[in-house]
Amino acid sequence: MVQERPVRIERRLSAILAADVAGYSRLMHHDEEATHANLAALLVEVVNPTIAEHSGRIVKNTGDGFLAEFPSAVRAVRAAMEFQTRIKELTTADAEDRHIALRVGVNIGDVIVEPHDVFGDGVNIAARLEGIAEPGGICISSSAYDQVVGKIAAEFVDLGEQRLKNIARPIRIFKVMDRVTAKQRPVLALPDKPSIAVLPFQNLSADPEQEYFADGVVEDITMALSRFPWLFVIARNSSFTYKGRVVDVKQVGRELGIRYLLEGSVRKAGNRIRIAGQLIDAETGAHLWVDRFEGALEDIFELQDHVTSRVVGAIAPKLQDAEIKRAKHKPTENLDAYDYYLRGLAKARRHTVEANDKALQLFSKAIALDPGLACAYGMAAWCYTQRKARGWMIEHVQESAEATRLARKAVHLGGDDPVALCMGGYALAFVAHDFDDAAAFMDRGLAVNPNLAQAWMLSSWLRIWRGEPDLALDHVAQAMRLSPVDPSQYGMLGAAAYAHFLAGRYDVASSYAEKSMRDNPTFLLSICSFAASNALAGRPGQAQSGLAQALECSPKLRASNLNDLAPFRRPEDLATFAKGLRQAGLPE
């Protein structure tokens, strides 16, 4: 008997490009024949030749898109930029309802290769990146970014780590912008008061694991500067999009709409720490001062205050010393508690159930070492808020009670701690439905620190739950200006969608929800507002598509448990939301 030879599977490292047409169903509904003909012409005349010029091959067509393989990420991204530019040139005269625009995702991975197909995680990631890209845009993974940065005429916007559907690990994503488009971005006007961004400091410690500590030092300095109401301070989420990048200070100043930049480094060795800083005028590139501060680890808060004082003194030399002293804040005397708190912050920003659980453990350790650390209570309450919002709660009654207890402790201890007041306050609203106390505590936190972008965003959601759409939009606008390149901007866009929904502006609400979903395709609140808005605007096809996406993210979502997702205080707001989702097909 002749034994069959095992089939040899071919694998190779490839750059995978995935693309599809944005709004294909809408285009086909409007005019099937014209859409099919226009897309076929673009593929034959523009896309296919460009891919071939860059040594790529079309692996397969997918009806409204295609999959291509390249020998390098540089060639894949160059090809994508060229055909996207050409398509825009050819279709700019088209009416809005006939305009064809591709979304593109590029990833590098080890893939299984067949003559007419490729398989593997490398392909799946490229497809998910394409889903995040804007119409006419390109998103790439960090593995592709590492290969192309400095080799192509483009700029990259770091969108941070994001969870992609059916991908086990978070993927860091970058948006690709050609330099002409980047220069055309709207220039933000300078605020009417001194404005500054604190860029991520370099970690010069021998141990790369100390990165969280360097980031924590920057966060504390940012927070200290934020406490001056006459300063305009860019949020940490936007300033950290420049982490690990060589930056042009003038360009950063334009992108963030600010006058001053603070750069620096942190070196921690044993019981000693050194903080170096330099303050730069972003308009001229001139260095206003350069200095370094060194001392024992237990002097960390004093060293941070030295940096803050020097920055403030350089920006406003006539400021009274008494005002500087009032803005200084020492969160704890216990350095181990402070260390656990910083580690918890680093974990809490990863938005996975595992990272959230670990962050909660770290904040609990910080509290055990210093029971008076108000900000740790606030962040622990925030972890439970995330558990509820993302459907991670197991024991709902017990976990909700613990969230409420931590939130109450945070706001009780945090008389002048904006993190404790704002995080604890929002937990009281979202988990305990105590909207009035929540508003009072969050307003107090914003009075202490009017530069806290995340607090403005959370306050906008609170105003939505309270039924105050106009105030919600004001707070969204403030959050967006304080953090103009925030990787979490999907939360701000989502809040804007709900505010317009409550005001009955369903077309505008749908547009904001769609933008939010583009940034984060798994953000359930925005997906639901997209479905409800389209249903009430008379677009059943888009409403049903949105609801299908919502049920894929949350299979247990029902009309009967909507209040867990969206805790509207006014019954009429919940009724309107439920009506829209029922029309979209949400089961009871």
Secondary structure, 3 states (H helix, E strand, C coil): CCCCCCCCCEEEEEEEEEEEECCHHHHHHHCHHHHHHHHHHHHHHHHHHHHHHCCCEEEEECCCEEEEEECCHHHHHHHHHHHHHHHHHHHCCCCHHHCCCEEEEEEEEEEEEECCEEECHHHHHHHHHHHHCCCCCEEEEHHHHHHHCCCCCEEEEEEEEECCCCCCCCEEEEEEEEHHHHHCCCCCCCCCCCEEEECCCEECCCCHHHHHHHHHHHHHHHHHHHCCCCCEECCHHHHHHHCCCCCCHHHHHHHHCCCEEEEEEEEEECCEEEEEEEEEECCCCCEEEEEEEEEEHHHHHHHHHHHHHHHHHHHCCCCCHHHHHHHCCCCCCCHHHHHHHHHHHHHHCCCCHHHHHHHHHHHHHHHHHCCCCHHHHHHHHHHHHHHHHCCCCCCHHHHHHHHHHHHHHHHHHCCCCHHHHHHHHHHHHHCCCCHHHHHHHHHHHHHHCCCCHHHHHHHHHHHHHHCCHHHHHHHHHHHHHHCCCCCCHHHHHHHHHHHHHHCCCHHHHHHHHHHHHHHCCCCHHHHHHHHHHHHHCCCHHHHHHHHHHHHHHCCCCCHHHHHHHCCCCCHHHHHHHHHHHHHHCCCC
